[in-house]
Amino acid sequence: EYVNTKIVQLVKDATPAIGPIGQIILTIFEVILGIGVVVGAIFLYLKVIHPRFLSKKCLTCGNQATSKCSKCGRFICSECAVKGCLSCGSQKYIRL
């Protein structure tokens, strides 16, 4: 509707064109910004929405973990370690 009006032409003429090098720099900046947004969203999800992935708490009872299973890597506290790992049944642990 406003494609060929005088004001649109004046604005297009006054806007400086971006050269090929500027276009490449702009594209690289957009890619870096996009990657930062994705990484930030993943970190926000793991830290705020689902913090058990990053916390060192026993996944059975929620107490502070003292070790993790050497077979499956599940965090476990000293009380639950007596029973063995609930995921794989292992009795071998790595101290934190």
DAWO-V315293 format. One record per backbone hydrogen bond with DSSP energy under -0.5 kcal/mol. CO is the residue of the C=O (numbers start at 1). NH is the residue of the N-H. Records with the same first field share a line. If there is no record, write none. Layout:
CO=NH / NH
This chain:
2=5
5=9
6=10
7=11
8=12
9=13
10=14
11=15
17=19
19=23
20=24
21=25
22=26
23=27
24=28
25=29
26=30
27=31
28=32
29=33
30=34
31=35
32=36
33=37
34=38
35=39
36=40
37=41
38=42
39=43
40=44
41=45
42=46
43=47
44=48 / 49
45=50
50=53
51=54 / 55
55=57
56=65
58=62
63=58
66=96
67=76
68=94
69=73
74=69
75=59
76=66 / 67
77=81
78=82
79=82
80=83 / 84
85=89
90=85
92=70
93=95
94=68
